[in-house]
Amino acid sequence: MSCDAARNNRVEIVTQLLTMSPALLLLDPKTIHNAAIKGYDELLNVMLSYNPQSSLSENVLSRTALIAAVTGGHDSTVALLLSKAPELIHVVDSSGKLPCTAPKR
């Protein structure tokens, strides 16, 4: 679900879409990563409530949403993701880096 509503942090619309079809989150894992790198905590929380496992998905660089949040410099998003999936702290990206060593923008 990489739609305009998610890209533009339209929580109400994304909630309605997910209520009709939670499987939309499975279509495009970039949606979770985009929300994380932009610090869209409320949107991310809604998406994770429909599919908690989506926080574990990796983008084309083998990076998780946690690495995206660290890179974006969003501490509250990092805390949200770790509260939902603490195991993310141990996932390395394609270059072998842990989330705590990801560069911030």
C-alpha positions in Angstrom: 0.0 0.0 0.0 2.3 2.8 -1.1 -0.5 5.2 -1.7 -0.8 9.0 -1.5 -2.6 8.7 1.8 0.3 6.9 3.4 2.9 9.1 1.8 1.0 12.2 3.0 0.4 11.0 6.6 -3.4 10.8 6.1 -4.0 8.5 9.1 -7.8 8.5 8.7 -7.8 7.4 5.1 -5.1 4.7 5.7 -7.2 3.4 8.6 -10.3 3.2 6.4 -8.3 1.4 3.7 -6.8 -1.1 6.2 -10.2 -1.7 7.8 -11.5 -2.8 4.4 -8.4 -4.8 3.5 -5.5 -5.3 6.0 -3.7 -7.3 3.3 -2.9 -3.9 1.6 0.2 -3.7 3.9 1.6 -6.8 2.4 1.6 -5.4 -1.1 4.4 -2.8 -0.6 6.7 -2.9 2.4 8.1 0.5 1.4 5.0 2.0 3.1 6.3 1.1 6.6 9.8 2.3 5.8 8.5 5.6 4.4 6.5 6.2 7.5 9.5 5.4 9.7 12.0 7.6 7.9 9.5 10.5 8.0 8.7 10.0 11.7 4.9 9.4 11.1 4.4 7.7 14.4 0.6 7.7 14.4 0.4 6.3 10.9 3.1 3.7 11.7 1.2 2.7 14.8 -2.0 2.2 12.8 -0.2 0.1 10.2 1.5 -2.0 12.8 -1.8 -2.6 14.6 -3.1 -4.2 11.4 0.1 -6.2 10.6 2.7 -6.2 13.4 5.0 -8.4 11.4 5.4 -5.7 8.8 7.9 -3.9 11.0 10.3 -6.8 10.3 10.1 -6.4 6.5 13.2 -5.2 4.7 13.6 -2.8 1.9 15.8 -3.4 -1.2 18.9 -2.5 0.9 18.0 -5.1 3.5 17.2 -2.4 6.0 14.3 -2.5 8.4 11.9 0.2 9.4 14.0 0.7 12.6 17.1 1.6 10.5 14.9 4.0 8.5 13.7 5.7 11.7 17.3 5.9 13.1 18.5 7.4 9.8 15.6 9.9 9.8 16.6 10.9 13.4 13.1 10.2 14.8 13.6 9.0 18.4 9.9 8.6 19.1 9.6 6.4 16.0 12.6 4.3 17.1 10.9 3.8 20.5 7.6 2.9 18.9 9.2 0.3 16.7 11.3 -1.2 19.5 8.1 -1.4 21.7 6.4 -3.4 18.9 9.4 -5.6 17.8 12.4 -5.5 20.2 14.2 -8.1 18.1 14.8 -5.4 15.4 17.7 -4.1 17.5 19.7 -7.2 16.4 18.9 -7.1 12.7 21.8 -6.0 10.5 21.5 -4.3 7.1 23.1 -5.4 3.8 26.4 -3.7 4.8 26.5 -5.5 8.2 25.5 -2.5 10.3 23.2 -2.6 13.3 20.5 0.1 13.8 22.6 1.8 16.5 25.3 2.5 13.9 23.1 3.8 11.1 23.9 7.3 10.1 21.4 10.0 10.9 20.4 12.6 8.2 
